[in-house]
Amino acid sequence: MKILHEAGTLIKDNIRDYGMYIALFVIMLTFNVMTNGMFMSSRNISNLLDSAGYIAVLAVGMTLVIVIRHIDLSVGYVAGFLGAIAAILLMQHGLPVYIVIPVILLLGIIIGLFNGFLIAQLGIPAFVASLAGMLIFRGALLQVTEGTGTIIVQNSTFNALGNGFIPSLTQLNDLHLLTLIVGILGIVTYIYGEVKTRYDKLKYNFEVVSLSIFILKLFFVSVIIGYITWILAGYNGFSWTVMIVLLVTMIYHFISNKTVLGRQIYAVGSNPEAAHLSGINVKKITYIVMASMSMLAALSGILYTARLQSATTTAGMLFELDAIAAAYVGGVSSAGGVGKVSGAIIGAIVMASLTNGMNLLGVGISYQYMIRGGVLAGAVIFDVLTRKKS
């Protein structure tokens, strides 16, 4: 009883951090019951994670943009435009994949630096600057695809990024062995990171949860990782999209939590004036975050184009809204200074789960938009209420 009471108190005091996980668990359990187990099938979970991939990548970048109190509405059509450029370089100019991908990412960085210049140097509000960018890249996408309307990508290596799976070393009782190994490594890495963080906090006399609750948390998260790994290992294993999203998450989690740059980003988001007075170059942080956002938009465009195996005139439509929704559902604060990269990933999976579950149940598209809008509104209301309470 004592453990349950402490767990309840912990969740109540840290509802912003744990609320999204509880919501995801409830959503997945509900849809699984309503679809008679179809929702949690290996094939459906694999498709769900792949469909969330390109939005999850955007949501990671959008989280940091919102953390520093800005917004970027251009990312959807930046993703669509750069995805089309990738298709053109591959199919019309015959460039290899290992050249095309770095070129597209570099173009994304350049676009982001230009956005940063407008916002940091010229003082144009991010909303206006990115809205202009959205219109510009919408037109640019139409321009490069106006000849055929669709550019078919016939490159198996490139298309594997959106549809392929990591190779299996061998089958172990019809299970994808390499996926099992990756899952086990993921659990070990998670446990090591949590134990090290707890040790560091104890070393400097910071407050930590009791050992029993800490062990319970490790067990619960490890079981979830293990279960998802087991499900996917019974199908085709981890997709390349999932591996790319995991890599992006790990890199940005490290940057935001373990580096000076990460601390400066959150300092700027919490109070730009105080950050400036303390010696932080706020303009430089704005350049870096906006460049990072557009680079991730370029990666999102690559994943989306590879998934469709083509570039279309509608690519990127509403991506920015999905990314913003995922960031808010994932716990980022509209006031800035608060938000986690891991939360953005969970937010993207929550939104993808809603869409996937409603599709399985045959819910009309009109109702789907209304429900997703309600979820976004609920996330923002939750943010406002928790900030007032704190």
C-alpha positions in Angstrom: 0.0 0.0 0.0 2.9 2.3 0.8 4.3 1.8 -2.7 1.0 2.5 -4.3 0.5 5.6 -2.3 4.0 6.9 -3.2 3.4 6.0 -6.8 0.1 8.0 -6.8 1.8 11.0 -5.2 4.7 10.8 -7.7 2.3 10.8 -10.7 0.2 13.6 -9.2 3.3 15.8 -8.5 4.8 15.0 -12.0 1.6 14.8 -14.0 3.1 16.8 -16.9 5.8 14.1 -17.3 3.7 11.0 -16.8 0.3 12.2 -18.2 1.2 11.5 -21.8 2.3 8.0 -21.1 -0.9 7.3 -19.2 -2.9 8.8 -22.1 -1.0 6.6 -24.7 -1.6 3.5 -22.6 -5.3 4.2 -22.3 -5.7 5.0 -26.0 -3.9 1.8 -27.1 -5.8 -0.4 -24.6 -9.1 1.1 -25.7 -8.5 0.7 -29.4 -7.2 -2.9 -28.8 -10.4 -3.9 -27.0 -12.6 -2.1 -29.6 -10.9 -3.8 -32.5 -10.7 -7.2 -30.9 -6.9 -7.3 -30.7 -6.3 -6.0 -34.2 -4.8 -2.7 -33.0 -1.9 -4.4 -31.2 -1.2 -6.9 -34.0 2.4 -7.1 -35.2 1.5 -5.7 -38.7 -0.5 -2.8 -37.3 2.0 -1.7 -34.7 4.7 -1.8 -37.4 2.6 0.3 -39.7 1.6 2.7 -36.9 5.3 3.4 -36.0 6.3 3.8 -39.6 3.4 6.2 -40.3 4.4 8.2 -37.1 8.1 8.4 -38.1 8.2 11.5 -40.3 6.0 13.4 -37.9 8.0 12.3 -34.9 11.2 13.7 -36.5 9.5 17.0 -37.1 8.0 17.0 -33.5 11.5 16.7 -32.0 12.7 19.9 -33.8 9.4 21.7 -33.2 9.7 21.0 -29.4 12.9 22.9 -29.2 11.5 25.7 -31.4 8.5 26.1 -29.0 10.9 25.8 -26.0 12.6 29.0 -27.1 9.2 30.6 -27.6 9.0 30.6 -31.4 7.1 28.6 -34.0 7.9 27.3 -37.5 4.9 27.0 -39.9 7.1 26.3 -42.9 8.4 22.9 -42.0 5.6 20.9 -43.8 6.3 22.3 -47.2 10.0 22.5 -46.6 9.8 18.7 -46.0 7.6 18.3 -49.2 9.8 20.5 -51.3 13.1 18.9 -50.2 11.6 15.5 -50.6 10.8 16.4 -54.2 14.3 17.7 -54.7 15.7 14.4 -53.5 13.5 12.6 -56.0 14.7 14.8 -58.8 18.4 14.4 -57.9 17.9 10.6 -57.7 15.8 10.0 -60.8 16.6 12.9 -63.2 20.2 13.5 -62.4 21.2 9.9 -61.4 23.0 10.9 -58.2 23.6 8.1 -55.6 21.7 8.0 -52.3 24.9 8.6 -50.2 25.3 12.0 -51.9 21.6 13.0 -52.2 20.8 12.6 -48.5 23.7 14.9 -47.2 22.8 17.5 -49.9 19.2 17.6 -48.8 20.1 17.8 -45.1 22.5 20.7 -46.0 19.8 22.5 -47.9 17.5 22.1 -44.9 20.2 23.7 -42.6 20.6 26.6 -45.1 16.8 27.2 -45.1 16.8 27.1 -41.3 19.7 29.6 -41.1 17.7 32.0 -43.3 14.7 31.7 -41.0 17.0 32.3 -38.1 18.3 35.5 -39.8 14.8 36.8 -40.3 13.8 36.1 -36.7 17.0 36.8 -34.8 18.7 39.5 -36.9 15.8 41.4 -38.4 13.4 40.9 -35.5 10.5 39.5 -37.7 8.1 37.5 -35.6 8.6 33.8 -36.1 5.0 33.3 -37.0 5.1 35.8 -39.9 8.6 34.7 -41.1 7.6 31.0 -41.2 4.2 31.7 -42.7 6.0 33.4 -45.6 8.3 30.4 -45.8 5.3 28.1 -45.9 3.8 30.0 -48.9 7.2 30.2 -50.7 7.9 26.4 -50.4 4.3 25.5 -51.2 4.8 27.4 -54.5 8.3 25.9 -55.0 6.9 22.3 -54.5 4.2 23.0 -57.1 6.9 24.4 -59.4 9.2 21.4 -59.3 6.4 18.9 -59.7 4.2 20.7 -62.2 5.6 18.7 -65.1 4.2 15.3 -64.1 2.4 16.0 -60.8 4.2 13.0 -59.3 7.9 12.0 -59.5 8.2 8.2 -59.1 11.3 7.1 -57.2 12.7 3.8 -58.4 15.6 3.5 -56.1 15.4 0.5 -53.8 18.1 1.8 -51.4 16.3 5.2 -50.9 12.8 3.6 -50.7 14.1 1.2 -48.0 14.4 4.2 -45.6 10.6 4.4 -45.6 9.5 0.9 -46.3 12.5 -1.4 -45.5 13.4 -3.3 -42.4 16.8 -4.0 -40.7 18.3 -7.3 -41.8 17.7 -10.4 -39.6 20.9 -12.2 -38.6 18.8 -15.4 -38.5 15.3 -16.5 -37.5 14.9 -17.6 -33.8 11.7 -19.5 -33.5 10.2 -17.3 -36.3 11.4 -14.2 -34.4 13.6 -11.5 -35.9 16.9 -12.0 -34.1 18.5 -8.6 -34.7 15.4 -6.8 -33.5 15.5 -8.8 -30.3 19.2 -7.8 -29.8 18.4 -4.1 -30.5 15.5 -4.3 -28.0 17.7 -5.8 -25.3 20.4 -3.2 -25.9 17.7 -0.6 -25.7 16.5 -1.9 -22.3 20.1 -2.1 -21.0 20.9 1.4 -22.2 17.7 2.8 -20.6 18.4 1.1 -17.2 22.1 2.3 -17.3 21.0 5.8 -18.0 18.4 5.9 -15.3 20.8 4.4 -12.7 23.5 6.8 -13.6 21.2 9.8 -13.3 19.9 8.6 -9.9 23.5 8.1 -8.7 24.5 11.6 -9.8 21.5 13.1 -8.1 22.3 11.2 -4.8 25.9 12.3 -5.1 25.0 15.9 -5.0 22.2 15.4 -2.5 19.3 16.0 -4.9 15.9 14.6 -4.1 15.1 11.2 -5.7 12.2 8.8 -5.5 12.4 5.8 -3.2 14.3 2.8 -4.3 11.2 0.7 -4.6 9.4 3.2 -6.9 12.6 3.5 -8.9 12.8 -0.2 -9.5 9.1 -0.3 -10.3 9.6 2.4 -12.9 12.6 0.5 -14.5 10.6 -2.7 -14.6 7.5 -1.0 -16.1 9.3 0.8 -18.9 11.5 -2.3 -19.6 8.4 -4.4 -20.0 6.9 -2.0 -22.5 10.1 -1.8 -24.5 10.4 -5.6 -24.4 6.8 -6.1 -25.4 6.9 -3.8 -28.4 10.2 -5.5 -29.4 8.6 -8.9 -29.1 5.6 -7.8 -31.2 7.8 -6.4 -34.0 10.2 -9.3 -33.9 7.2 -11.6 -34.8 6.7 -9.6 -38.0 9.5 -8.1 -40.0 11.4 -6.5 -37.1 12.4 -2.9 -36.7 12.0 -0.8 -39.8 14.7 1.6 -40.9 12.3 4.5 -40.2 12.0 3.4 -36.5 15.8 3.1 -36.3 16.3 6.6 -37.7 13.7 8.1 -35.3 15.4 6.3 -32.4 18.8 7.7 -33.5 17.4 11.2 -33.8 15.8 10.9 -30.4 19.0 9.7 -28.7 21.1 12.5 -30.3 18.7 15.3 -29.3 18.0 13.8 -25.9 21.8 13.9 -25.3 22.1 17.4 -26.6 19.2 18.8 -24.6 20.0 17.1 -21.3 23.8 16.6 -21.2 25.4 19.6 -23.0 25.9 23.3 -22.4 24.0 24.0 -25.6 21.0 22.2 -24.3 21.0 24.1 -21.0 21.3 27.4 -22.9 18.3 26.5 -25.1 16.1 25.9 -22.0 17.5 29.0 -20.4 16.6 31.1 -23.4 13.1 29.6 -23.4 12.6 30.2 -19.7 13.7 33.9 -19.8 15.4 35.4 -22.9 16.3 38.6 -21.1 17.8 36.9 -18.2 19.7 34.5 -20.5 21.1 37.4 -22.4 22.2 39.2 -19.2 23.9 36.0 -18.1 26.1 36.0 -21.2 24.1 33.6 -23.4 24.1 34.6 -27.1 20.3 34.4 -27.7 20.6 35.1 -31.4 23.1 32.2 -31.9 20.7 29.9 -30.0 17.9 31.0 -32.3 20.0 30.3 -35.4 21.0 26.9 -34.1 17.4 25.8 -33.2 15.9 27.1 -36.5 18.6 25.4 -38.5 18.1 22.2 -36.6 14.3 22.4 -37.3 14.7 22.7 -41.0 17.3 20.0 -41.1 14.9 17.7 -39.4 12.2 18.9 -41.9 14.6 17.8 -44.7 14.9 14.4 -43.0 11.2 14.1 -42.6 10.8 14.9 -46.3 13.2 12.1 -47.2 11.3 9.6 -45.0 8.0 10.6 -46.4 9.1 10.5 -50.0 10.8 7.1 -49.4 7.6 5.8 -47.8 5.4 6.8 -50.7 8.2 6.0 -53.2 7.3 9.2 -55.0 7.1 13.0 -54.6 3.7 14.6 -55.0 2.2 18.1 -55.2 0.5 17.5 -51.8 3.5 16.3 -49.9 4.0 18.2 -46.6 0.4 19.4 -46.3 -0.5 19.9 -42.6 2.8 18.3 -41.5 3.5 21.4 -39.4 0.2 21.2 -37.6 0.7 17.5 -36.8 4.2 18.3 -35.5 2.9 21.2 -33.4 0.1 19.0 -32.0 2.6 16.1 -31.2 4.9 18.6 -29.4 2.0 20.0 -27.3 0.6 16.5 -26.5 4.1 15.5 -25.6 4.3 18.1 -22.9 6.0 21.2 -24.3 4.8 24.4 -22.7 3.3 27.3 -24.8 5.1 29.6 -22.4 8.5 28.2 -23.4 11.3 26.7 -21.4 9.6 23.3 -20.8 9.5 20.3 -23.0 11.3 17.0 -23.6 12.4 15.3 -26.8 11.1 12.0 -25.6 7.7 13.6 -25.0 7.6 14.8 -28.6 8.0 11.2 -29.7 5.3 10.0 -27.4 3.1 12.8 -28.6 3.6 11.8 -32.2 2.7 8.2 -31.4 -0.4 9.3 -29.5 -1.6 11.3 -32.6 -0.7 8.4 -34.9 -2.5 5.9 -32.6 -5.7 8.0 -32.7 -5.7 8.2 -36.5 -4.8 4.5 -36.8 -7.4 3.3 -34.3 -10.1 5.4 -35.8 -9.3 4.2 -39.3 -9.6 0.6 -38.1 -13.0 1.4 -36.5 -14.2 3.1 -39.7 -14.6 6.5 -38.2 -15.3 9.2 -40.8 -12.5 11.7 -41.7 -14.6 14.6 -40.5 -14.9 13.2 -37.0 -11.2 12.3 -37.0 -10.2 15.9 -37.5 -12.6 17.1 -34.8 -11.3 14.5 -32.3 -7.7 15.3 -33.0 -8.4 19.0 -32.6 -10.1 18.2 -29.3 -7.0 16.3 -28.1 -4.8 19.2 -29.1 -7.0 21.7 -27.3 -7.0 19.4 -24.2 -3.2 19.3 -24.2 -3.0 23.1 -24.3 -5.6 23.4 -21.5 -3.7 20.9 -19.5 -0.5 22.9 -20.0 -2.2 26.1 -18.8 -3.8 24.5 -15.8 -0.6 22.8 -14.6 1.4 26.0 -15.0 -1.1 27.9 -12.9 -1.0 25.2 -10.2 2.8 25.2 -10.1 
